[in-house]
């Protein structure tokens, strides 16, 4: 899976899944859920009304994916 061994950080509200569901799914597929963005973060999953994590991701050139892109990664 594209998620195995990768670190994801969530920010904002997702429409189709709760944050806990997303975190469980990432862990199920062998990924890691990070609480804060660092240069080791694979991608930030940005929902509605994202917070400062989105700005930090942009500053560190960390990939940002929206909910739709994330759901495609899960397939």
JONOR-V646796 format. One record per run of one state. SS is the DSSP state (hx for helix, st for strand, lp for the rest). FROM is the first residue (numbers start at 1). LEN is the number of residues. If there is no record, write none. Layout:
ss:SS from:FROM len:LEN
ss:SS from:FROM len:LEN
This chain:
ss:lp from:1 len:6
ss:st from:7 len:5
ss:lp from:12 len:1
ss:st from:13 len:1
ss:lp from:14 len:5
ss:hx from:19 len:10
ss:lp from:29 len:3
ss:st from:32 len:3
ss:lp from:35 len:8
ss:st from:43 len:4
ss:lp from:47 len:1
ss:st from:48 len:1
ss:lp from:49 len:3
ss:hx from:52 len:8
ss:lp from:60 len:3
ss:st from:63 len:4
ss:hx from:67 len:8
ss:lp from:75 len:1
